[in-house]
Amino acid sequence: MTQLRSSSPTVNGSMNRLFRALSALERAGNRLPHPFWLFWIFAALLGVVSAVLAGAGVSVTLPSTGDSVAVKSLLSLQGAKFAAESALDNFAGFAPLSVVVVVLLGVSVTEKSGLLTALLRVTIGRLPVRWLTFSIAFSSMIAHVMSDSAYIVMIPLGALAFRTVGRSPVLGLMVAYASTAIGFNASPLVTPADAVRSSLAAEAAHTVDPHYVITPVATYFFTAVSSVFLAAVIALTVDRVLARRPEFVPTPEDDEAADRLFNTAHADAPRHTAHADAPRHTAHADAPRHTAHADAPRHSGPAGEVSPAFTLSAVEKRAMRLSGTVLVLYVTAVAALLLPGSPFRGEGGSIVQSVVVVNIAVFISLLFALLGMVYGRQVGTIPSLSSVPSAMADGVKSFVPVIVLFFVVSQFLAYFTWTGISNVITVEGARLLKSLDAPHLVILLVIVLAISGLNIIISSGSAMWSILAPVVVPLAMYIGLSPQAAMVSFMIGDSVTNTTPMNAYFVLALGFLQQFRKGAGIGTMLSFTVPVALAVLVSWSSFFALWYALGIPLGPGVPVR
């Protein structure tokens, strides 16, 4: 058998220049103050801008209500009063805080039990390395059905999966975060976001045609195919370019951090090795070379035998089967809660507004906790119910720094909303769009670019669409453009720049990253996410243009033009 090696990859001149540019971006970003202080600086700048705009009497009329909204100064006495009296409510009502903590309670039990590690060992751990990145990216697309909970589940899962096969867990968490964020509006499943977006679009369309119908599956064909397409684009961008950066060569320190964070310090855990089918690379002339441990286990042995590191014991197999049974029973029970006439359904019998969908984080957390307890009880990692609270506490404890950052992020976003500047940006952007006189495809691509720019500042897609839909949807209908096609343009733009630091889950991902690299900062994140975002922006826009040119329906009974 050939000894597997992992080394700093070789790169050509153009790749070297790209890596230097990314390193410069990382250094520049990391020179910024700690995110805690950076958001307070943003708040101060917001105060100055709001004072100037308020002094100039800037105001806009909201298309949805006809109300006039004037910019308010954060530096006024009224602004100071708002900041003081709303601080606790801003933090307590910050949606990502409750979602993260609640889901983390359940996920922590699963991690402590070893179930996730075992599952990865017999699934992703056996995949050829060339399919690993695609698998994590596509899994992230599927996870969008969990809404924002997808971040809390996929980021550690990505790190764990890459660690399982001997690749850098840092690269794994970056892939999972970027895929979840940048491809947020693409999924092979209908997601809660589809329901919210389509309902807002339908309401806007009724101002032109009271009988116009836009359903949650209006763009399903496009988003389902896009989920596979984007997973492939992300995989190619990462494996052909970003994974070749020396920063992503797996190290013993990263392995130890992953083992400590995910309780995976098993004697047979694979060390940082590459698969036999991985492309061989040689190091930069000046780059340190890393080789695998001499005793590193291989993924396969003679005649294709699976390495013991990726084989479950009899006890683990029994625990997996029992956990699978519990999973089926749980899903069946939750589905039963949504039967017609159930009090768990929403108003008018709506599934979208049901207790289950609206509070999906609670049901996901409970599922993970149950599976972890069942599996852990069988293998001995969760010997009794008294072990569960300590497992939850250990999981939450490691993310206290993220919770601290959530406090300042919640204050800044509340200030931004209160000043009314977000309304001005959105309404003026819509007005600019309305003034365009260009071919339909050009208008759609302009919408993509405009929304991707707005999304860097206004990271809430539902909030932005609630303001834009009453303008964009009727405008599209008046000029003979499919409102669903305009909605797709919004979805693309709203996804590709989701890795903005203004997104609360950027802070969550940074918190995970700092578990491995203490000196990591905003620049470290951006040096990975910016190239992926640009690749997705160009490729997804081109894909949509081709889809539009070919006239392929966006969804059941929904023509693209």
N, C-alpha and C positions, 0 to 999 in steps of 0.2 A: 504493500500500500504506500502511496505517496504521502509524505509529510506535508500537511497543509500549512500555508504561511499567510501572514497578513502583513502588508507593508504599506508605506506611504506610496500612493500611486504616481505613475509617471504622467506628465502632462506636456502638451505641445506649447508653442509660444503664445498662441491666442488664448489658450486655457490659462496659461500663467498670468497673462494680463488681466483676464477676468477675475482670477483668484486674488490678484493684488488689489483690484478695484473693490472686491467684496471685503477684503481685509481692511482696506481704508474705510469703507462704510462701517464696518464693525468697530474700528478704533474710534471713529468720529462719534458713532452712537453711544459708545461706552464712556465717552468723555462727558456725556450729559449727566446731570445730577441724578442721584438715586430717584427711581420713579415716584417715591413718596413726596420728595421735594419738587420734582418736575411738575407734578399735577398741581401743587400749590402755586408754582410759578405760572402755569397755564391759567389758573384762577385769577391771579393778579393781572395778567395780560387781558383776560376776559373782562375784568373790571374796568380797565382803561378803555378798551374798545367799546364796551357797552355805554360808558359815560360819554364818549365822543358821539356815538350814534344817537343816543338819547338826547343829547344837547342839540343835535342837528334835526331832531324831530322825525327820525326815520320810522316809518310804519308800513305795513302791508295789509292787504285784505285777503283773508283765507278763502280760497275757492269753495271749500266744503261747506262753510257756514255763512260766508259773507261778512263775518266780523272783522273789524279793523283791529290789528294788533300792533302796538307801538313798542319799540325797544325800550327796556327799563335799565337804568344804571345800577350796576351792582355796587358802585361806590357811594351811592346815596344812603341816607338814613333808612329808607325803606329796604334797600338791598342788604344793609347790615342787619336789620331786624329779621329779614327772611333767613339770612345765613345762620343767625343765632337760634332762632326758634325752630328751624327745620332740620338742624344737624342730626338729631337722634332719629327723626322720621326718615331722613334721606338714607341713613345707614341701615336701619331696621327694614325699610321698604325696598332696599336694593335687591332686585330679583336674583342676580347671580349669587349673592351671599347665601340665601336660603337654599337655592338649588345645589350649590357646591357642597354645603355642609350636610344636607340631607342625603344626597347621593353618596357622598364620601363615607357616611356612617355605614351604609350597606356594603360598598365596594371594599372598605377596609377589612371587613369580616371575610370576604371572599379572598382577598390577598393573603391575609393571615393564615387561612385554611390551606393554601397551596393549590386551590382549584384552578385558578387562572394559569398558573405555571404548568400544571398537569395538562390542561386543555391545549395550551400552546405547544407543549412537547409532542403531542400526538397529532397536531394539525399543522400549524405554521412551521413548527420545528422540523417537520419532514419535507417541507417544500424546497425545491431548488432555490438557491439564493436569488436567481433572476426573477422569481415570482413574488418574493417577500414584500417588496415595496408596493407593488401593484395590489397585493392582498390587503395590506394595511390601508392603502388609499381607498380601495373599493369598500372595505369594511366601514370606513369612515362615512362614505356616501350612504350606506345602509343605515348607519347609526343616526342619521339625520331625522329618522322617525321619532327619536327620543328628544328632539328639539335641543335646547341648550345642554341637556344632560349628556349629550354625545361627547362634549369636551371632557367631562370628568371621567367618562368611561374610556374613551379612545386614547387620550394622551398617555396614561400609564400603561395601557395595553400595548401601544406602539413601542414604548421603551422596553417592555417585558419581552415582546416578540423578537425584537432585534437582539436583545441579550440572550435569548434562548438559543439562537442559531450562531452565536459568537460574533455578531456585528455590534456596532456601537449603539448602546441604548440611547445616547444623546441624539444620534441620527434618527432613531426610531420615534422618539417623542416629537421631534421636529416634523417628521413626515406625517404623523397622526394629527398634530395640531394644524399644520398647513392644509392637509386634506379636508379636515372637518370644517375649517374656517373658509377657505377659498372656494370649496365646492359646496357651500352650505345649501344652495338652492337647487342642487342636483341630487336625485336619489331614485333608486329603482322602486321605491315605495312612495305612496302618497303620505305626505308629512303634515303635521299641524300647521306649518307655515304656509303650505299650499291652500289650506282651508281659509286662513286669515286673509291671505293675499287675494284670493278669488272673490271672497265676500265683499271686500273693499272695492274691487274692480267692478263687480256686478252692481253695487250701489251707485258707483259713479256712472256706469253705462246707462242706468235707468233715467238719468237726467236727459238723455237723448232718445232712448227707446225703452219705455217702461216694461217691455216684454223681453228684453235682451237677457240671455242666460249665460253666465260664466260659472262653471263648476270647479271643484277642487281638482278634477282630472283634466281640466282644459288644456294643460301643457304637458300631460303625462308622457306622451310618446317622446317628446324632445328631452324632458328631464331624465327619463329612464335611460335613454341612449347616451345622454351627456354624462351620466354617472360613470359609465364604462369608459367613455372617451377621456374624461378628465382624470380618472384613475391611471389610464395609460400615459397621458401627458405628464402627470406628476411623477410617475415611476421613471419615465425616460429622462426627465429633467434632473431628478435626484441621482439615479444610478449612472447616467452618462456624464454628468457634470458635477453636481454638488457633493456626491459621496466621495469624489476623488480628492476633495480638500484634505490636507493633512490633519485638520482639526477633527475629522470624523474617523480617523484610524482608531479602532478599539484599543483601550488600554486597561491594564489591571485595575487602575483607580476607578474607571467608569464601571467595571464589573463589580467591584466591591461596593460602590455607591448603590448600584441597582440591587445587589443582594441585600444590602442593609435596608433599602427603601421598600422592597417588595418581598422581603423574607424568602429569598430564593437561594440562600447560601447552602446548596447541597453539594455533597462531595463529588457527585457526578455531573454537576452543572458544566456545560461547555465553556471553555475559555475563549479568548478572542481569536477565533480561527475563521478561515473563509471556506466556502464550499469548493468542492473539486471542480465544479463547473463555473466558478467565478473567474472573470478575466484576470490574468496575471498582470501586475503592475510593478514597475521598479520605482525606487524612490527618487526624489529630487536629489541632485548632487549634494545639496547642503541639508537635506532633510534626514532626521534620525530614522533608522529602520526599526520596525517592530516585528518580531517573529513570534509565532505561536509557542506556547509552552510545549516542551517535548512530550509531556503526558496528556496533551489535550485530546479529548475524545473526538472521534470522527463521526460524521453523520451516518455513515454506512460502512460496513465491513465487507469481508469477502462475499462474493456472490450476491451483493446487494443487501446483506443483512443490515437491519436497523441497529444503530448504536444503542447500548444499554441506557445511555443518557436520554434517549427519546422513546424508551419503552416503559410502560407502566407496570408496577407490581400487581400481584393478584388483589391486594387490599385496595390499591388505587383504582383498579378497574371496577371493583365492586362499588366503591364510593362514587365513581363516575356514573355508573348505571343508576344508582339510587338517586343521584343528583338530577340525572336526566328525567327520571320518573317524576320527581318533585317539580321540575320545570314544566313538564306537560300538564300536570295537575294544576299548577298555579296559573298558567296561561288560560287553561280551560275555565277556571274559576273567574278570572278577570273578564274573559269574554262573556261569561254568563251575566256579569253585572251590566252588560250593555244590551241585553235582550230587550225587545219592545216592552214598554210599560215599566221598566226598571226605574226606581227613583235616582239611580246613578246617572241616568241620561240627562242632557241639558234641556233648556227650554224648548218646548215643541218637539221633544224626543230627539234632539240633536246629539249625535255622537261626538262631533267636533267640540261641542261645548260641555261634554259630559265630565263628571267628576274624575273619571279615569284619565282622559286626555289632558284636561286643564291641570291636574295634579300628577302628571306622569312621573315626576321626580320621586314622589312618595312610593309609587308602585314599583319603580325600578330599584329603589333602595331596599325595599322589603324583599324583592326577589333575590337580589345579591346576598342579603343577609341570610335568608333561608337556605340558599344553595351553599353558602360558606359554612353554615352551622351543620348541615347534613353531611357535607364532604369532610369537614374538619373533625366531626364526631367519629367518623369511620376510620380516618387515618391517624387520629390522635393529636392533631394540631389545635383543635378546639374541643378539649376533653369534656367541658361542661358549660352550662349556660353562664356561669360566672366568668368565663373567659371572654364572652362576647363584648361586654362593656369596655374591657381593657383593650381589646383589639380595635374597637371603634375609637377610643381615646388616642391610641397610638397613631391611627391614621389621620385623625384631625390635627393632632399635635404637630405633625411635620408640615402643616400648611398654615400655621399661625401667621408667618410673614405675609402670606397672600391675603389673609383676612385683614391684616393691618393696612395693606395697600387698597383693599376694597373700601375702607373707610374714606380715604381721600378721593378715590375715583368716584364714589357715590356723591360726594359733596360737589365736585366739579361738574358732573353731568347734571345735577339738580340746578346749579347756578346757570349753566348753559341754557337749560330749558326755560328757567324763570326769566332770563333777560329777553327772550324772544328772538335772539339772533338766529337760532336754527330755523325759525319760520321765515325770516327775511331771506336767508340763503336759499331755502327750498323754493319759495314762491318766485323769487327773482330768476332762479334757474329754470323754473317752468315757463316763465314769461319769455326767456331767451329762446327756449325750445319752440314755443308757439310762433315765434317770429321767423323761423326757418322756412325757406321755400326751396325744397330739394326733393329728389327722388325718395320714395318710401324707404328703401334699404339704407340710404345715407342717413335718413332721419333716425332709423332704428339704431344704427351704429353710433350716431351722435348721442343718443340716449344712453347707450352703454358707457361711453366715455364720460358723459356728464355725471351719471350716477356713481361711477367708480370714483370720481373726484369728490363728490359730495359725501360718499360713504367713509372717506378718511376722517371726516370731521363729525358727521352724524352717523354713528355706527348702528343705530337701531333701524333695521330695515322696515319693520312694521310701522314705526312712527313716521318715517320718511314717505312710505307708500300711502299712508293715510292722508298726507298732505298733497302728494303728487297725483294720486289716482284721480281726484276730481278734475284735474287739469289734463293729464296725459291721456286718460281713457276717452273722454269726450272729444278731445282734439284728434285722436286717432280715428275715431268714428266719423268725424266731420270731413276729413280728408280722404276717406275711403281706405284707411289702414286698419288692419285687424287689431282690436284692442288686446287680444291675447298675445299677438306678436309684440306689441308695445310692452306688455307685462313681461315677456321673456327678456326683452332688452333690459328692463329694470332688474330682473333677477340676476342676469349676468353681471351687470355693473355693481349690484348690491353684494355679490359674492366675492369678486376677485380682490377687493381691497379690504376684506374682513379681518386681515391680520394687522390692521392699524393699531397703534398703541391706545387709541381711544376705545377700542373694544375691551370690555372688562375681562374677557377670557384670554387676552394677550397677557395680562398680569398673572393669570393662573398658569399659563404655559411657562412664563418666565420663572415663576416660583418652582415649578418642576425642574426646569433647567438648572437653577441655582443649587438644587440638591446634588448635581453632578459637578458643575463648574461654579465655584463660589464667586469668581470674578465676572461672571456673565452679566450682561446688561442689555439694554434695549438694542444696542448695535449688534450684539450677538444674534438676537432674534431676527432683526431686519436683514442681516447679511444672508440668511437662509430664505426667509419668506419673500423678500422682494423679487429675487430671480424666479421663484415659483409663481408668484402673482403675475409677473409680466408674461411668463410663458403661457399661463392659463388665459390671461386677457387676450393675447394675440390669437391663440389657437381656438379658444371657445368662440370668440367673435367671428373668426373665419369659418368655423364649423356652422355657426348660426347663419352666416351669409350664404353658405353652400346649401344649407337646409331650405332657406327662403327661396333661393334661385331654383331649386328643384321642385318647389311647391309641395313638399311633404307635409301632411297634416301635423299640427302641434299636439293634438290629442284626439280622442274619439269624437268625430263629427266636427272638428275645429280646423278649418283650412288656415294655412299660414298667411295667405293673401287672397 
